[in-house]
Amino acid sequence: MFNKQKLNEMFNFTTNKKKTIQRALFDLIQITPVIFYQYVLSKTIDNYIPNKNVVLAIIICSIYILYIWIRIFLFNYYLEKQRSVICYDNDKQIKDKVFESIQNAKISELDKIQVGKLFSVSTSQSFDAAKLFIWNFLGLFAYRIKSILITFIIMLFINWQIALIVLIIFTISYIILIPFYNKNMKIFKKLQQTIIDLQEKVNEYIDSFSTTKTLRLEEVNIDDIKKILEKSKIELIKASKIMGLHTAIFSLLTFSATIVTLIMGGNQILLGVGLASTILLMLDYINDINGHMKGVLDHIHEAMNKYNAFLNVLNIMNIDKELDEGILELDEINSIEFKNVSLSYDGINVILENINLKIDEPKTIAIVGKSGAGKTSFVNLIPRFYDLTSGKILINGIDYEKYNLKELRKNISYVFQEPVILNMSIKDNLMYGNKSITFNDVIKLCKKIGIHEKINKFENGYNTIINSETDILSYGEKQLLSHARAILKNGDIVILDEVTSNLDLKFEQNIIEVNKSLLKGKISFVIAHRLNTIKEADLIIFIEDKHIVEMGTHDELLKLNGKYAKLFLTK
């Protein structure tokens, strides 16, 4: 059920190990006298009240009441506060580590995981994992099981014969019900996975809301959610049936402990060797044990859910990280060369094969080909988003894996097909990750690319908060902002991935003009959807069937009358 090695890893996952142990010790101190109160009360009634020693009885009761008040006010306040502090600090540390792991993960590994799952693990499941020890295991071991053990010990001192029989009855009852318990654990695990699937789907459908509306997939999405909810309902009903049966059988079996106690206790009273108050006390303790045993089951169910959540956290933590063993600095990129480069994401299906290309001066290289030919995969190798299967890429004549990864990427400006807009002000969006520029640089560039006046019309100007879904900027204006960020970064290599494919003619012309400034004096790679936008490129590469099949200027390729010419003339 629980893997000891995994539990040890989980317990040492945050810095609150000692605080959790201290919290358990405090629980031990504060709960033990509570269990003894029934015993103390019974002895007071049996020994002092019959002897009319009312004063001593009042003193004992007063001391105990005072203790209870102190416990309720101080212990409960302190312990609940401490537990909450530890829990929320665990949550913060786990979320920090999960997010760091996602940030440092290989893109090829993240591609295999649904965005909804990453969202679920870094939010709700991280919080569940944070509660595993400080909430569930402490509740299970420091309260429930400890209370059961102490109660049995007290019962042994009161009447060891009855206590042993009760212990045997409860033990046999628990063993008989193990198959029910194991089956319920499997159902709860399925249920938890169903809930995760639901969170993933809802998150993804919200992210793709516009696409859903455009493709009129609302009914399809609703049906998907209904199926998951129906599956969840079925698993819940199964769990409830088994839980109900488990509880009913357990109660029936343990009720025999009450019958045995009454029979044996009654017999002892008749023989003059037992007291009615003692029998009543034993019945109270049996009722307590019964309640705690049921509580153990609830705590184990909850602990299993939290444990599974923690396993998901550990799975994210164990994602392969980007290898960054390079130590060389890179102040400027003067040349880039592909030498027999091949790429496969899974080691089976080859995406690119034997790619050879050398660029040793500022030049605009356009990359064309049919959809799925590997154009984006080609440019994504430049910033090392993916590892090469074979071959080498040389920067300034040196294997680019020898450069520090941050040093390499700081020299690359990348504009993606979809504009990347972060949830922050326009100014912060444009200055994001670039500490070398000033706000004046931002204003000058925005005036140059023709978006300054639009921004100035907003009530808060450049301090206006925007995001990818904002309506105050058009799609084309968002793409202009993405271009502006790339220009401000001023990388030696510029990558443009079909940046005009979703723009109207007006913004396409605007972007083309902006690109003249962006690409000037740079080694640039442009993936083109509209071939008329790359006619002036210094070099055009046509990729097909994993290879570069044609290469040259626009005029040279038209004269060749090959694949590029055919594609251009049919557009």
C-alpha positions as CSV (number, residue, x, y, z in Angstrom):
1,M,0.0,0.0,0.0
2,F,2.6,2.5,1.1
3,N,6.2,2.2,-0.2
4,K,8.7,2.8,2.7
5,Q,11.3,4.3,0.4
6,K,8.8,6.7,-1.1
7,L,7.5,7.6,2.3
8,N,11.0,8.4,3.5
9,E,11.5,10.6,0.4
10,M,8.3,12.4,1.0
11,F,9.0,13.0,4.7
12,N,12.4,14.6,3.8
13,F,10.9,16.5,0.9
14,T,10.5,19.8,2.8
15,T,12.4,21.4,5.7
16,N,9.6,20.7,8.2
17,K,10.6,17.2,9.3
18,K,11.7,18.3,12.9
19,K,8.6,20.5,13.3
20,T,6.4,17.6,12.3
21,I,8.0,15.3,14.9
22,Q,7.7,18.0,17.5
23,R,4.0,18.4,16.7
24,A,3.5,14.6,17.1
25,L,5.2,14.7,20.6
26,F,2.9,17.6,21.6
27,D,-0.1,15.5,20.5
28,L,1.2,12.7,22.6
29,I,1.5,15.0,25.7
30,Q,-1.9,16.7,25.3
31,I,-4.1,13.7,24.3
32,T,-3.0,11.1,26.9
33,P,-4.6,12.8,30.0
34,V,-7.9,13.1,28.1
35,I,-8.0,9.3,27.7
36,F,-7.4,8.9,31.5
37,Y,-10.2,11.2,32.5
38,Q,-12.8,8.4,32.4
39,Y,-10.6,6.2,34.6
40,V,-10.0,9.1,37.1
41,L,-13.7,9.9,37.1
42,S,-14.5,6.3,37.8
43,K,-12.0,6.0,40.7
44,T,-13.3,9.3,42.2
45,I,-16.9,8.0,42.1
46,D,-15.9,4.5,43.5
47,N,-13.4,5.6,46.2
48,Y,-14.2,9.1,47.5
49,I,-17.9,9.7,47.0
50,P,-19.0,6.5,48.9
51,N,-16.7,7.6,51.7
52,K,-18.2,11.1,51.7
53,N,-14.8,12.6,50.9
54,V,-16.5,15.2,48.9
55,V,-13.7,17.8,49.3
56,L,-11.1,15.5,47.8
57,A,-13.5,14.6,45.0
58,I,-14.1,18.3,44.3
59,I,-10.3,19.0,44.3
60,I,-9.6,16.2,41.9
61,C,-12.4,17.3,39.6
62,S,-11.3,21.0,39.8
63,I,-7.7,20.1,38.9
64,Y,-8.9,18.1,35.9
65,I,-11.3,20.8,34.8
66,L,-8.5,23.4,35.0
67,Y,-6.3,21.1,33.0
68,I,-9.0,20.7,30.3
69,W,-9.4,24.5,30.1
70,I,-5.7,25.0,29.7
71,R,-5.6,22.2,27.1
72,I,-8.5,23.6,25.1
73,F,-7.2,27.2,25.1
74,L,-3.4,26.8,24.9
75,F,-2.7,23.4,23.4
76,N,-5.5,23.5,20.8
77,Y,-4.7,27.1,19.9
78,Y,-0.9,26.5,19.7
79,L,-1.1,23.0,18.0
80,E,-3.7,24.0,15.4
81,K,-1.8,27.1,14.6
82,Q,1.5,25.2,14.3
83,R,-0.1,22.5,12.2
84,S,-1.6,25.1,9.8
85,V,1.8,26.9,9.6
86,I,3.6,23.7,8.8
87,C,1.0,22.6,6.3
88,Y,1.0,25.9,4.4
89,D,4.8,26.1,4.4
90,N,5.0,22.5,3.1
91,D,2.6,23.6,0.3
92,K,4.8,26.5,-0.6
93,Q,8.0,24.5,-0.7
94,I,6.4,21.7,-2.7
95,K,4.9,24.2,-5.2
96,D,8.3,25.9,-5.5
97,K,10.0,22.6,-6.3
98,V,7.4,21.5,-8.7
99,F,7.5,24.8,-10.6
100,E,11.3,24.8,-10.6
101,S,11.3,21.3,-12.0
102,I,8.8,22.2,-14.8
103,Q,11.0,25.3,-15.6
104,N,14.2,23.2,-15.8
105,A,12.6,20.2,-17.6
106,K,13.4,19.1,-21.1
107,I,10.8,20.5,-23.5
108,S,10.7,17.0,-25.1
109,E,9.6,15.6,-21.7
110,L,7.0,18.3,-21.1
111,D,5.5,17.7,-24.6
112,K,4.5,14.2,-23.3
113,I,2.4,15.6,-20.4
114,Q,-1.0,17.3,-20.6
115,V,-1.0,20.9,-19.6
116,G,-4.0,20.1,-17.3
117,K,-2.0,17.6,-15.4
118,L,0.9,20.0,-14.8
119,F,-1.7,22.5,-13.6
120,S,-3.3,20.0,-11.3
121,V,0.0,18.8,-9.8
122,S,1.3,22.3,-9.2
123,T,-1.9,23.4,-7.5
124,S,-4.5,21.1,-5.8
125,Q,-2.3,18.0,-5.7
126,S,0.6,19.9,-4.2
127,F,-1.6,21.1,-1.4
128,D,-2.9,17.5,-0.8
129,A,0.7,16.3,-0.7
130,A,1.5,19.0,1.9
131,K,-1.1,17.6,4.3
132,L,0.1,13.9,4.1
133,F,2.2,13.9,7.3
134,I,1.2,16.9,9.3
135,W,-2.5,16.2,8.8
136,N,-3.2,12.6,7.9
137,F,-0.4,10.5,9.4
138,L,-0.4,12.5,12.6
139,G,-4.1,12.1,12.8
140,L,-3.7,8.4,12.2
141,F,-0.7,7.5,14.4
142,A,-0.5,10.4,16.9
143,Y,-4.2,10.4,17.7
144,R,-6.2,7.4,16.5
145,I,-3.7,4.5,16.9
146,K,-2.1,6.0,20.0
147,S,-5.5,6.5,21.6
148,I,-6.4,2.9,20.9
149,L,-3.2,1.6,22.4
150,I,-3.4,3.7,25.5
151,T,-7.1,2.8,26.0
152,F,-6.3,-0.9,25.8
153,I,-3.5,-0.5,28.3
154,I,-5.8,1.2,30.8
155,M,-8.4,-1.5,30.2
156,L,-5.8,-4.1,31.1
157,F,-5.2,-2.4,34.4
158,I,-9.0,-2.2,35.1
159,N,-9.9,-5.8,34.0
160,W,-7.3,-7.7,32.1
161,Q,-9.6,-10.7,31.3
162,I,-12.2,-8.5,29.5
163,A,-9.5,-6.3,27.9
164,L,-7.8,-9.3,26.3
165,I,-11.1,-10.7,24.9
166,V,-12.0,-7.3,23.6
167,L,-8.5,-7.0,22.0
168,I,-8.9,-10.4,20.3
169,I,-12.4,-9.5,19.0
170,F,-11.2,-6.2,17.5
171,T,-8.2,-7.8,15.9
172,I,-10.2,-10.6,14.3
173,S,-12.8,-8.1,13.1
174,Y,-10.0,-6.0,11.4
175,I,-8.4,-9.1,9.8
176,I,-11.8,-10.3,8.4
177,L,-12.4,-6.9,6.8
178,I,-9.0,-6.5,5.1
179,P,-10.3,-7.7,1.7
180,F,-13.0,-5.0,1.8
181,Y,-10.4,-2.4,2.8
182,N,-8.0,-3.4,-0.1
183,K,-10.8,-3.3,-2.6
184,N,-11.9,0.2,-1.4
185,M,-8.3,1.4,-1.7
186,K,-8.2,0.4,-5.4
187,I,-11.6,2.2,-6.0
188,F,-10.4,5.3,-4.3
189,K,-7.2,5.3,-6.4
190,K,-9.3,5.1,-9.6
191,L,-11.6,7.9,-8.2
192,Q,-8.6,10.2,-7.6
193,Q,-7.4,9.6,-11.2
194,T,-10.8,10.4,-12.5
195,I,-10.8,13.7,-10.6
196,I,-7.4,14.5,-12.0
197,D,-8.6,13.7,-15.5
198,L,-11.6,16.0,-14.9
199,Q,-9.3,18.9,-13.8
200,E,-7.1,18.3,-16.8
201,K,-10.0,18.4,-19.3
202,V,-11.7,21.5,-17.7
203,N,-8.4,23.4,-17.8
204,E,-7.7,22.5,-21.4
205,Y,-11.2,23.3,-22.5
206,I,-11.0,26.7,-20.9
207,D,-7.6,27.3,-22.5
208,S,-9.0,26.4,-25.9
209,F,-12.3,28.2,-25.4
210,S,-12.0,30.3,-28.6
211,T,-11.0,27.3,-30.7
212,T,-14.0,25.4,-29.2
213,K,-16.4,28.1,-30.2
214,T,-14.9,28.4,-33.7
215,L,-15.1,24.7,-34.4
216,R,-18.4,24.4,-32.7
217,L,-17.2,21.7,-30.3
218,E,-19.3,22.8,-27.3
219,E,-21.5,19.7,-27.3
220,V,-18.5,17.4,-27.8
221,N,-16.7,18.9,-24.8
222,I,-19.9,18.8,-22.7
223,D,-20.2,15.1,-23.5
224,D,-16.6,14.4,-22.6
225,I,-17.1,16.1,-19.2
226,K,-20.4,14.2,-18.6
227,K,-18.6,10.9,-19.3
228,I,-15.9,11.7,-16.8
229,L,-18.5,12.8,-14.2
230,E,-20.5,9.7,-14.8
231,K,-17.4,7.6,-14.3
232,S,-16.7,9.5,-11.1
233,K,-20.2,8.9,-9.9
234,I,-20.0,5.2,-10.5
235,E,-16.7,4.9,-8.6
236,L,-18.1,7.0,-5.7
237,I,-21.2,4.7,-5.5
238,K,-18.9,1.6,-5.5
239,A,-16.8,3.1,-2.8
240,S,-19.8,4.1,-0.7
241,K,-21.3,0.7,-1.0
242,I,-18.2,-1.1,0.1
243,M,-17.6,1.5,2.8
244,G,-21.1,1.1,4.1
245,L,-20.8,-2.7,4.1
246,H,-17.4,-2.5,5.8
247,T,-18.8,-0.2,8.5
248,A,-21.9,-2.3,9.1
249,I,-19.9,-5.6,9.4
250,F,-17.3,-4.0,11.6
251,S,-19.9,-2.6,13.9
252,L,-21.7,-5.9,14.1
253,L,-18.5,-7.8,14.9
254,T,-17.3,-5.3,17.4
255,F,-20.7,-5.2,19.1
256,S,-19.9,-8.7,20.3
257,A,-17.2,-7.0,22.5
258,T,-20.0,-5.1,24.3
259,I,-22.0,-8.3,24.8
260,V,-19.0,-10.2,26.2
261,T,-18.2,-7.3,28.5
262,L,-21.8,-7.2,29.8
263,I,-21.8,-11.0,30.3
264,M,-18.4,-11.2,32.0
265,G,-18.9,-8.0,34.0
266,G,-22.4,-9.0,35.1
267,N,-21.1,-12.3,36.3
268,Q,-18.3,-10.6,38.3
269,I,-20.8,-8.3,39.9
270,L,-23.0,-11.3,40.9
271,L,-20.0,-13.0,42.4
272,G,-19.1,-9.8,44.3
273,V,-15.7,-9.3,42.6
274,G,-16.7,-6.5,40.2
275,L,-18.3,-3.0,40.3
276,A,-21.0,-1.7,38.1
277,S,-19.0,1.6,37.5
278,T,-16.0,-0.5,36.3
279,I,-18.2,-2.3,33.8
280,L,-19.7,1.0,32.6
281,L,-16.1,2.4,32.3
282,M,-15.1,-0.6,30.2
283,L,-18.1,-0.1,27.9
284,D,-17.1,3.6,27.5
285,Y,-13.6,2.5,26.5
286,I,-15.0,-0.1,24.0
287,N,-17.1,2.6,22.4
288,D,-14.1,4.9,22.2
289,I,-12.0,2.2,20.5
290,N,-14.8,1.4,18.1
291,G,-15.0,5.1,17.1
292,H,-11.2,5.3,16.8
293,M,-11.1,2.2,14.6
294,K,-13.6,3.7,12.2
295,G,-11.5,6.9,12.3
296,V,-8.4,4.9,11.4
297,L,-10.2,3.7,8.2
298,D,-11.1,7.3,7.2
299,H,-7.6,8.5,7.9
300,I,-6.1,5.7,5.8
301,H,-8.4,6.5,2.9
302,E,-7.4,10.2,3.1
303,A,-3.7,9.3,3.6
304,M,-3.8,7.1,0.5
305,N,-5.3,10.0,-1.6
306,K,-2.6,12.4,-0.3
307,Y,0.1,9.7,-0.9
308,N,-1.0,9.3,-4.5
309,A,-1.0,13.0,-4.9
310,F,2.6,13.1,-3.6
311,L,3.6,10.3,-6.0
312,N,2.3,12.6,-8.9
313,V,4.4,15.4,-7.4
314,L,7.5,13.1,-7.3
315,N,6.9,12.0,-10.9
316,I,7.0,15.7,-12.0
317,M,10.1,16.2,-9.9
318,N,11.8,13.2,-11.7
319,I,11.2,14.6,-15.2
320,D,14.5,14.7,-17.1
321,K,16.2,18.1,-16.8
322,E,17.9,20.0,-19.5
323,L,21.6,19.1,-19.6
324,D,23.7,22.2,-19.2
325,E,27.3,21.0,-18.9
326,G,28.7,23.8,-21.0
327,I,31.0,26.3,-19.4
328,L,32.0,28.6,-22.2
329,E,30.7,32.1,-22.4
330,L,29.2,33.5,-25.6
331,D,29.4,37.2,-26.2
332,E,28.6,37.2,-29.9
333,I,27.5,34.8,-32.6
334,N,29.3,35.1,-35.9
335,S,28.5,31.8,-37.5
336,I,26.4,28.7,-37.1
337,E,26.9,25.3,-38.8
338,F,24.8,22.1,-39.0
339,K,27.0,19.1,-39.5
340,N,25.2,15.8,-40.4
341,V,22.4,16.7,-37.9
342,S,19.6,14.2,-37.3
343,L,16.7,14.4,-34.9
344,S,14.2,11.9,-33.5
345,Y,11.9,12.7,-30.6
346,D,11.3,9.1,-29.6
347,G,14.3,7.3,-31.1
348,I,12.2,5.6,-33.7
349,N,10.6,8.1,-36.0
350,V,13.2,10.3,-37.6
351,I,12.2,14.0,-38.1
352,L,15.3,15.4,-39.7
353,E,18.3,13.5,-41.2
354,N,21.7,14.5,-42.3
355,I,21.1,18.2,-42.3
356,N,24.1,20.2,-43.4
357,L,24.2,24.0,-43.5
358,K,26.8,26.7,-42.8
359,I,26.1,30.4,-42.2
360,D,29.1,32.6,-41.4
361,E,27.7,36.1,-42.0
362,P,24.6,38.1,-41.3
363,K,22.0,36.6,-43.6
364,T,18.3,35.9,-43.8
365,I,17.5,32.2,-44.3
366,A,13.9,31.3,-45.2
367,I,12.8,27.8,-44.4
368,V,9.9,26.4,-46.5
369,G,8.2,23.1,-47.0
370,K,4.9,21.3,-46.6
371,S,3.2,21.1,-43.2
372,G,4.9,18.5,-41.0
373,A,8.2,18.6,-43.0
374,G,10.2,19.5,-39.8
375,K,10.6,23.3,-40.3
376,T,9.9,24.2,-36.7
377,S,11.9,21.2,-35.4
378,F,14.8,22.5,-37.5
379,V,14.8,26.0,-35.9
380,N,14.1,24.6,-32.4
381,L,17.4,22.9,-32.5
382,I,19.2,26.3,-32.5
383,P,18.3,27.3,-28.9
384,R,18.7,23.6,-27.9
385,F,15.0,23.0,-27.2
386,Y,15.6,19.4,-28.2
387,D,18.7,17.2,-28.1
388,L,20.4,16.1,-31.3
389,T,20.1,12.4,-32.2
390,S,23.3,12.6,-34.1
391,G,25.7,15.2,-35.7
392,K,26.8,18.5,-34.3
393,I,25.8,22.2,-34.4
394,L,28.7,24.5,-34.3
395,I,28.6,28.1,-33.0
396,N,31.6,30.2,-34.0
397,G,33.2,26.8,-34.9
398,I,32.7,25.3,-31.5
399,D,30.2,22.5,-30.5
400,Y,27.3,24.5,-29.1
401,E,26.9,22.1,-26.3
402,K,30.1,23.4,-24.8
403,Y,28.5,26.8,-24.3
404,N,26.6,27.5,-21.1
405,L,22.9,27.2,-22.1
406,K,21.9,30.6,-20.7
407,E,24.8,32.1,-22.7
408,L,23.6,30.5,-25.9
409,R,19.9,31.6,-25.4
410,K,20.7,35.1,-24.4
411,N,22.0,35.6,-28.0
412,I,18.9,34.3,-29.7
413,S,15.7,36.3,-30.3
414,Y,12.7,34.1,-31.0
415,V,9.2,35.2,-32.2
416,F,6.7,32.4,-32.1
417,Q,3.7,31.9,-34.4
418,E,1.3,32.8,-31.6
419,P,2.2,36.0,-29.8
420,V,3.5,35.5,-26.3
421,I,1.8,37.9,-24.0
422,L,2.3,37.6,-20.2
423,N,-0.2,38.7,-17.5
424,M,1.5,42.0,-16.7
425,S,1.8,45.6,-17.9
426,I,2.7,46.4,-21.5
427,K,5.9,47.9,-20.3
428,D,6.9,44.8,-18.3
429,N,5.9,42.6,-21.2
430,L,8.4,44.4,-23.5
431,M,11.2,44.6,-20.9
432,Y,10.6,41.1,-19.6
433,G,13.9,39.2,-19.0
434,N,16.0,42.1,-20.4
435,K,17.7,44.1,-17.7
436,S,19.9,46.1,-20.1
437,I,17.1,48.2,-21.7
438,T,15.4,51.3,-20.3
439,F,11.8,52.5,-20.5
440,N,12.9,55.2,-23.0
441,D,14.2,52.4,-25.3
442,V,10.7,50.8,-25.2
443,I,9.0,54.1,-26.1
444,K,11.3,54.8,-29.0
445,L,10.8,51.4,-30.5
446,C,7.0,51.5,-30.1
447,K,6.9,54.8,-31.9
448,K,9.1,53.3,-34.6
449,I,6.8,50.3,-35.2
450,G,3.6,52.4,-34.9
451,I,2.0,51.1,-31.8
452,H,2.9,53.9,-29.4
453,E,-0.2,56.0,-30.1
454,K,-2.5,53.1,-29.4
455,I,-0.8,52.3,-26.1
456,N,-0.9,56.0,-25.1
457,K,-4.7,56.1,-25.5
458,F,-5.2,53.6,-22.6
459,E,-5.9,55.2,-19.3
460,N,-2.8,53.7,-17.7
461,G,-0.7,53.9,-20.9
462,Y,2.3,51.5,-20.8
463,N,1.2,50.4,-17.3
464,T,-2.0,48.9,-18.6
465,I,-2.2,45.2,-17.6
466,I,-2.7,42.8,-20.5
467,N,-2.6,39.1,-21.2
468,S,-2.9,36.7,-24.1
469,E,-6.8,36.9,-24.0
470,T,-7.1,40.7,-23.7
471,D,-9.4,42.4,-26.1
472,I,-7.9,45.9,-25.9
473,L,-5.2,44.8,-28.4
474,S,-5.9,43.1,-31.7
475,Y,-4.1,39.9,-32.6
476,G,-1.8,41.8,-34.9
477,E,-0.9,44.4,-32.2
478,K,0.0,41.5,-29.9
479,Q,2.3,40.1,-32.5
480,L,3.9,43.6,-32.9
481,L,4.6,43.5,-29.1
482,S,6.2,40.1,-29.5
483,H,8.4,41.5,-32.3
484,A,9.2,44.5,-30.2
485,R,10.4,42.3,-27.3
486,A,12.6,40.4,-29.8
487,I,14.1,43.6,-31.2
488,L,14.8,44.9,-27.7
489,K,16.6,41.7,-26.8
490,N,18.9,42.3,-29.8
491,G,20.0,38.7,-30.2
492,D,22.6,37.8,-32.8
493,I,20.4,35.0,-34.1
494,V,16.7,35.8,-34.9
495,I,14.1,33.1,-35.4
496,L,10.6,33.9,-36.8
497,D,8.2,31.0,-36.8
498,E,5.4,31.7,-39.3
499,V,4.7,35.0,-37.6
500,T,2.5,36.5,-40.4
501,S,0.4,33.4,-41.1
502,N,-2.6,34.6,-39.0
503,L,-2.4,38.3,-39.9
504,D,-4.4,40.3,-42.3
505,L,-2.6,42.1,-45.2
506,K,-2.3,45.4,-43.3
507,F,-0.6,43.9,-40.3
508,E,1.4,41.6,-42.5
509,Q,3.0,44.6,-44.2
510,N,3.5,46.2,-40.9
511,I,5.4,43.2,-39.6
512,I,7.4,43.0,-42.8
513,E,8.6,46.5,-42.2
514,V,9.3,45.8,-38.5
515,N,11.3,42.7,-39.6
516,K,13.7,44.9,-41.7
517,S,14.8,46.5,-38.4
518,L,14.7,43.2,-36.5
519,L,16.8,41.2,-39.0
520,K,19.3,43.9,-40.0
521,G,22.8,42.7,-39.4
522,K,21.6,39.3,-37.9
523,I,21.7,35.7,-38.8
524,S,18.0,35.1,-39.1
525,F,15.8,32.0,-39.7
526,V,12.4,32.7,-41.1
527,I,9.7,30.0,-41.4
528,A,7.4,31.2,-44.1
529,H,3.7,30.3,-44.7
530,R,3.2,33.0,-47.3
531,L,6.0,32.6,-49.8
532,N,5.7,36.1,-51.1
533,T,7.0,37.4,-47.8
534,I,10.4,35.7,-48.2
535,K,11.3,36.4,-51.8
536,E,14.0,38.8,-50.7
537,A,15.7,36.3,-48.4
538,D,19.4,35.7,-48.9
539,L,18.9,32.0,-48.8
540,I,15.8,29.8,-49.1
541,I,15.9,26.2,-47.9
542,F,13.3,23.7,-48.9
543,I,12.8,20.8,-46.5
544,E,11.0,17.6,-47.5
545,D,11.2,13.9,-46.3
546,K,13.5,14.8,-43.4
547,H,16.1,16.4,-45.7
548,I,17.1,19.7,-47.3
549,V,16.2,19.0,-50.9
550,E,16.7,22.4,-52.4
551,M,18.7,25.5,-51.5
552,G,19.3,28.9,-53.1
553,T,17.9,32.4,-53.7
554,H,14.3,32.9,-54.9
555,D,15.4,33.5,-58.5
556,E,17.8,30.6,-58.4
557,L,15.1,28.2,-57.2
558,L,12.6,29.4,-59.7
559,K,15.1,28.8,-62.5
560,L,15.7,25.3,-61.0
561,N,12.0,24.7,-61.6
562,G,11.9,22.1,-58.8
563,K,9.8,21.7,-55.7
564,Y,10.1,25.3,-54.5
565,A,9.1,26.7,-57.9
566,K,6.1,24.3,-58.0
567,L,5.0,25.3,-54.5
568,F,5.5,29.0,-55.2
569,L,3.6,29.0,-58.4
570,T,0.6,27.1,-56.9
571,K,0.2,29.5,-54.0
